[in-house]
Amino acid sequence: MIKGFMLMVSMVAAHAYAQDSGPVPADGVYTMLIGTYTSGKSEGIYVYRFDTKSGAATPVSVAKTVNPSFLVVSPDRHFVYSVNELPGDDGPATQRGGVSAFGFDPARGQLTFLNKVSSDGNDPAHLSLSPDGKYLLAANYSVAADPGGSFAVFPLQGDGQVGTSVQTVHHEGSGPVKGRQDGSHVHSTVFSPDGRYMFAQDLGADKLYSYRYTPQSGGAPFAATDWAYTQMKAGTGPRHLIFDKDGRHAYLTSELTATVSSFDYQDGKLKLVQTLPLSPAGFKGKVGAAAIHLSPDGRFLYASNRGDANEIVIFSIDASNGHLKQIGRQSTLGKSPREFAIDPTGNWLIVGNQLSDTVYVFKRDPHSGLLDPTPKQHFDLGAPVDFKLVSPA
């Protein structure tokens, strides 16, 4: 019983901190999944081999599906789930987005379509798995005011297929930035390190909504907490939240002001302690904070900044209090770096430039946290967005 309990705690902590890539391959070669937007050159989810010794990426296969802009891999690495981000800026508000399930053979690098369900909203932009593996959550950003931002909860079947939604929660609210905050926009759903709470980041309402996860209740698995949300400064547009290894601190990108915030965390409550800009003093161009990731050792934090900045900004983390200090920035050599990944060895950072159809692989110094400004490799791929690395073992 003790062993089982400790395994469960370990799995929850790993889930909250980062995607578990699985056992280290003897040859150092991982299977890499890349999600894309398919309105241009791309066809769906691309599978590559990524050599952590050389930084080389080699194409293997592609699974055709519409706008798989965010991916999540099951803990056993047998299944992959993607959003189908629809209808988009120009689509009809009546059209719902989708969530697709694929069987996955990481050794062969092959994806097999299983099924697809409605995301119960518009423009699903993020997926997360409950720590116990029972549910898949989709964050519906929703460009359209009706139905507006929401998150939907899907049961997962034993064969990997996604069931229809058992709970959909709509948010109400808006912010001062016209055209971007006219209504709710749920951008991500993230579980606390202990698996008891879930946080839904609402870019439109400037709030981090908090929910209790109670799958044993027999009813809807998520219920609002007594305090309901953490309020962010008006007009900031919170986007992505992550927790550190120890579960004592959390970090947030706010898209509209291009900032990173740090929080103290305890028992479901976030306390804001610091907010830093991604852009240098005096920068006058457009900005747009996006992804945020920690180095494998938890000593450094990285965030992408789009707009006219198009860079990865690097912060060191004070181990005593979780505070951030900016130590560097690196151009992504393209337009609109939305997502990126740090490989399990910590030696490489892989970033996609959505609007210039390129992927760059930068050498990372695990000791200083900085990136070599001369990329080790780059390759062309239509509208690359999301990256997941998985052990083929």
C-alpha positions in Angstrom: 0.0 0.0 0.0 2.8 2.4 0.9 4.6 1.7 -2.4 1.3 2.3 -4.3 0.7 5.5 -2.5 4.2 6.8 -3.1 3.9 5.9 -6.8 0.6 7.8 -7.1 2.1 10.9 -5.4 5.1 10.7 -7.7 2.9 10.5 -10.8 0.8 13.5 -9.6 3.9 15.6 -9.0 5.4 14.7 -12.4 2.1 15.5 -14.1 1.8 18.9 -12.5 5.4 19.8 -13.2 6.0 18.6 -16.7 5.0 15.9 -19.3 6.8 12.7 -18.3 8.8 11.6 -21.4 9.3 8.0 -20.2 12.5 6.0 -19.7 15.7 7.4 -21.1 16.5 5.7 -24.5 19.9 4.1 -24.7 20.8 5.8 -27.9 19.4 9.2 -26.8 16.9 9.4 -29.6 13.3 10.4 -28.6 10.1 10.5 -30.7 9.0 14.0 -31.2 5.4 15.0 -31.9 4.6 18.4 -33.5 1.2 20.0 -33.6 0.4 22.5 -36.3 -2.2 24.7 -37.9 -3.5 23.2 -41.1 -4.9 26.1 -43.0 -1.7 26.5 -45.0 1.0 23.9 -45.7 0.5 21.5 -42.9 -1.7 18.4 -42.8 -1.8 17.5 -39.0 0.4 16.0 -36.4 4.0 15.4 -37.5 6.3 12.7 -36.0 10.1 13.1 -35.9 13.0 11.4 -34.3 15.0 13.8 -32.2 18.6 12.9 -31.4 19.5 14.4 -28.0 23.2 13.8 -28.7 23.4 15.8 -31.9 20.2 17.9 -31.9 19.2 16.5 -35.3 15.5 16.0 -36.1 14.4 13.4 -38.8 10.8 13.2 -40.1 9.0 9.8 -39.7 5.2 10.2 -40.4 2.2 12.5 -40.3 -1.3 11.9 -39.0 -3.9 14.0 -40.8 -6.2 16.0 -38.6 -7.5 19.6 -38.6 -5.6 22.3 -36.5 -4.0 20.0 -33.9 -2.5 23.1 -32.2 -2.1 21.4 -28.7 -1.2 17.9 -27.9 -1.1 15.7 -24.7 0.4 12.2 -24.4 -1.0 9.6 -22.0 1.3 8.6 -19.1 1.7 5.1 -20.6 2.6 6.7 -23.9 0.0 4.5 -25.8 -2.3 7.4 -26.7 -2.1 11.0 -28.0 -4.9 13.5 -27.7 -5.1 16.7 -29.8 -7.4 19.7 -30.0 -9.0 20.5 -33.3 -9.0 24.3 -33.0 -12.1 25.4 -34.8 -13.8 27.6 -36.0 -11.0 30.2 -35.8 -11.2 33.9 -36.5 -13.3 33.6 -39.7 -15.4 30.5 -39.0 -19.1 30.5 -38.0 -19.8 30.9 -34.2 -22.2 27.9 -34.4 -19.3 25.6 -35.3 -17.8 23.7 -32.4 -14.2 22.6 -32.1 -13.1 19.0 -31.5 -10.9 16.7 -29.5 -9.3 13.8 -31.3 -7.8 10.6 -29.9 -5.0 8.6 -31.5 -3.3 5.3 -30.7 0.4 5.8 -30.5 3.3 3.5 -31.2 6.3 5.6 -30.1 8.9 3.0 -31.2 7.6 3.1 -34.8 6.6 6.7 -34.7 3.0 6.0 -35.9 -0.3 7.5 -34.9 -3.6 5.7 -35.5 -6.9 7.7 -35.4 -9.3 6.4 -32.8 -12.2 8.8 -32.5 -13.2 12.5 -32.3 -15.8 14.3 -30.2 -17.0 17.9 -29.9 -15.0 20.1 -27.6 -18.4 21.5 -26.3 -17.1 25.0 -27.3 -15.2 27.1 -29.8 -11.5 27.2 -30.4 -10.1 24.6 -28.0 -6.5 25.7 -27.4 -5.2 23.5 -24.5 -5.6 20.0 -23.1 -4.7 18.5 -19.8 -5.1 15.0 -18.2 -6.4 14.5 -14.6 -3.7 13.0 -12.4 -5.7 9.8 -12.0 -6.1 9.4 -15.8 -9.9 9.4 -15.7 -10.5 12.6 -17.5 -9.3 14.8 -20.4 -9.9 18.6 -20.1 -10.2 21.0 -23.0 -9.9 24.7 -22.6 -12.2 26.4 -25.1 -10.8 29.8 -25.8 -13.7 30.9 -28.0 -13.2 33.8 -30.3 -17.0 34.2 -30.5 -18.8 35.8 -27.5 -21.5 33.2 -27.8 -20.8 30.5 -26.5 -17.8 32.2 -24.9 -14.9 30.7 -23.0 -15.3 27.4 -21.1 -13.7 24.2 -20.2 -15.1 20.8 -20.9 -14.4 17.5 -19.1 -14.3 14.2 -21.1 -14.1 10.7 -19.7 -11.3 8.5 -21.1 -12.2 4.9 -22.1 -9.9 1.9 -21.6 -9.2 1.7 -25.3 -8.0 5.3 -25.4 -11.1 6.8 -27.0 -12.6 10.0 -25.7 -16.2 10.0 -24.4 -18.6 12.8 -24.7 -18.3 15.7 -22.2 -19.7 15.0 -18.7 -19.3 18.6 -17.5 -18.9 22.0 -19.2 -18.2 25.1 -17.2 -18.8 28.5 -18.8 -17.1 31.7 -17.5 -18.6 35.2 -17.6 -16.5 38.3 -17.6 -14.5 40.7 -19.7 -11.6 43.1 -19.5 -10.5 46.5 -20.8 -8.7 45.5 -24.0 -11.2 45.9 -26.8 -11.3 43.1 -29.3 -9.3 40.7 -27.0 -11.3 40.9 -23.8 -14.9 41.4 -24.9 -15.8 38.1 -23.2 -14.3 35.1 -21.4 -11.4 33.3 -23.1 -10.3 30.2 -21.2 -6.7 29.5 -22.4 -5.5 26.6 -20.2 -6.4 24.2 -17.4 -3.7 23.1 -15.0 -3.8 20.8 -12.0 -2.1 21.5 -8.7 0.8 19.3 -7.7 -1.3 17.3 -5.2 -4.0 16.8 -7.8 -6.7 18.2 -5.6 -7.3 21.5 -7.4 -7.5 22.6 -11.0 -6.8 26.2 -12.3 -8.5 27.6 -15.4 -6.7 30.7 -16.8 -9.1 33.2 -18.3 -7.5 35.7 -20.7 -10.7 37.6 -21.2 -11.7 38.0 -17.5 -8.2 38.5 -16.1 -8.8 35.7 -13.6 -7.3 32.4 -12.5 -10.4 30.3 -11.6 -9.9 27.6 -9.1 -11.8 24.3 -8.8 -11.7 21.3 -6.5 -11.3 18.0 -8.2 -13.7 15.5 -6.5 -14.1 12.5 -8.9 -15.3 10.4 -5.9 -18.4 12.6 -5.4 -20.4 10.8 -8.0 -21.5 14.0 -9.7 -19.7 16.6 -11.8 -15.9 16.1 -11.0 -15.1 19.8 -10.6 -16.6 22.3 -8.2 -15.7 25.9 -7.7 -13.7 26.7 -4.5 -15.0 29.0 -1.9 -12.6 31.8 -3.0 -13.5 31.1 -6.7 -10.5 32.8 -8.4 -7.3 34.8 -8.2 -7.7 38.2 -9.7 -5.0 39.5 -12.0 -4.4 43.1 -13.0 -7.0 44.3 -15.5 -5.9 44.0 -19.1 -3.0 41.6 -18.5 -4.7 38.5 -20.1 -3.5 35.4 -18.2 -2.6 32.5 -20.5 -0.5 29.6 -19.2 0.3 28.5 -15.6 2.9 26.0 -14.4 4.1 24.7 -11.0 7.6 24.1 -9.9 9.0 20.7 -8.8 8.3 21.1 -5.1 4.8 22.5 -5.6 5.6 25.6 -3.6 5.6 28.1 -6.4 3.7 28.7 -9.7 4.5 30.8 -12.7 2.2 32.5 -15.2 2.5 34.2 -18.6 0.1 37.0 -19.3 -0.3 37.4 -23.0 -1.6 40.9 -23.5 1.1 42.7 -21.4 3.8 40.2 -22.1 4.7 39.5 -18.5 5.7 36.6 -16.3 4.3 36.4 -12.7 5.4 34.2 -9.8 3.2 33.0 -7.0 3.5 31.3 -3.7 1.3 28.3 -3.6 -0.4 26.5 -0.7 -3.5 24.3 -0.4 -5.3 25.6 -3.5 -4.4 29.2 -3.1 -2.1 31.4 -5.2 -0.5 34.5 -3.8 1.0 36.9 -6.3 4.6 37.9 -5.3 6.3 39.2 -8.5 5.6 40.3 -12.0 8.3 41.0 -14.6 8.1 42.2 -18.2 9.4 40.0 -21.0 10.3 43.0 -23.2 13.3 45.2 -22.5 12.8 48.8 -21.3 11.7 51.1 -24.0 10.5 48.4 -26.4 7.7 50.0 -28.5 6.6 47.1 -30.8 3.8 44.6 -30.4 4.1 41.9 -27.7 2.3 38.7 -26.9 3.5 36.3 -24.2 2.7 32.6 -25.0 4.3 29.5 -23.6 6.2 29.0 -20.4 8.4 26.0 -19.4 10.9 25.1 -16.7 14.3 23.5 -17.3 14.4 19.8 -16.3 16.4 20.6 -13.1 13.9 23.4 -12.2 16.6 26.1 -12.0 15.5 28.2 -15.0 12.3 29.4 -16.6 11.7 30.2 -20.2 8.9 32.1 -21.9 8.0 32.9 -25.5 7.2 36.5 -26.6 5.5 37.0 -29.9 4.4 40.2 -31.7 7.4 42.1 -32.9 9.7 40.7 -30.2 9.8 37.0 -31.4 12.1 35.7 -28.7 12.6 33.3 -25.9 13.2 35.1 -22.6 15.3 33.3 -19.9 15.0 33.7 -16.1 16.9 32.1 -13.3 14.9 31.0 -10.2 16.0 31.7 -6.6 15.8 28.3 -4.9 15.1 29.9 -1.5 11.9 31.8 -2.5 11.1 31.0 -6.1 11.7 34.5 -7.3 12.7 35.2 -10.9 15.6 37.2 -12.4 15.9 37.8 -16.1 19.3 36.6 -17.4 19.0 36.5 -21.1 16.9 36.5 -24.3 17.2 34.8 -27.6 15.6 35.6 -31.0 13.7 32.6 -32.4 14.8 33.7 -35.9 11.2 33.8 -37.2 7.7 35.1 -36.6 5.3 34.2 -33.8 7.0 31.6 -31.5 3.9 30.2 -29.9 5.1 27.0 -28.2 8.5 25.4 -27.5 10.0 22.4 -25.7 13.1 21.7 -23.7 14.3 18.1 -24.3 14.5 15.7 -21.3 18.4 16.0 -21.2 18.1 19.7 -20.8 20.6 20.2 -23.7 18.3 21.5 -26.4 15.4 24.0 -26.8 13.1 23.4 -29.8 10.9 26.3 -30.9 8.4 26.7 -33.7 7.7 29.9 -35.6 4.1 29.7 -36.5 4.0 32.5 -39.0 7.2 31.8 -40.8 6.9 28.0 -41.0 10.2 27.1 -39.4 11.5 25.1 -36.4 14.8 25.9 -34.8 16.9 23.8 -32.4 19.1 25.8 -30.0 21.8 24.3 -27.9 21.2 25.0 -24.2 23.8 25.4 -21.5 22.4 23.4 -18.5 24.7 25.3 -16.1 24.0 28.9 -17.2 20.6 28.3 -18.7 21.5 30.4 -21.7 21.0 29.4 -25.4 23.6 29.4 -28.1 22.5 32.1 -30.6 23.6 30.0 -33.5 21.0 27.2 -33.9 22.2 23.6 -34.3 19.5 22.8 -36.8 16.4 24.2 -38.4 13.8 22.8 -40.8 10.7 24.0 -42.6 7.3 23.0 -41.4 3.9 24.7 -42.0 2.7 26.6 -38.9 4.4 24.6 -36.2 2.9 25.1 -32.8 3.3 22.4 -30.1 6.1 20.0 -29.3 6.1 16.8 -27.2 9.0 14.4 -26.8 8.4 10.8 -25.9 10.7 7.9 -25.2 10.3 5.1 -27.9 11.0 2.4 -25.2 
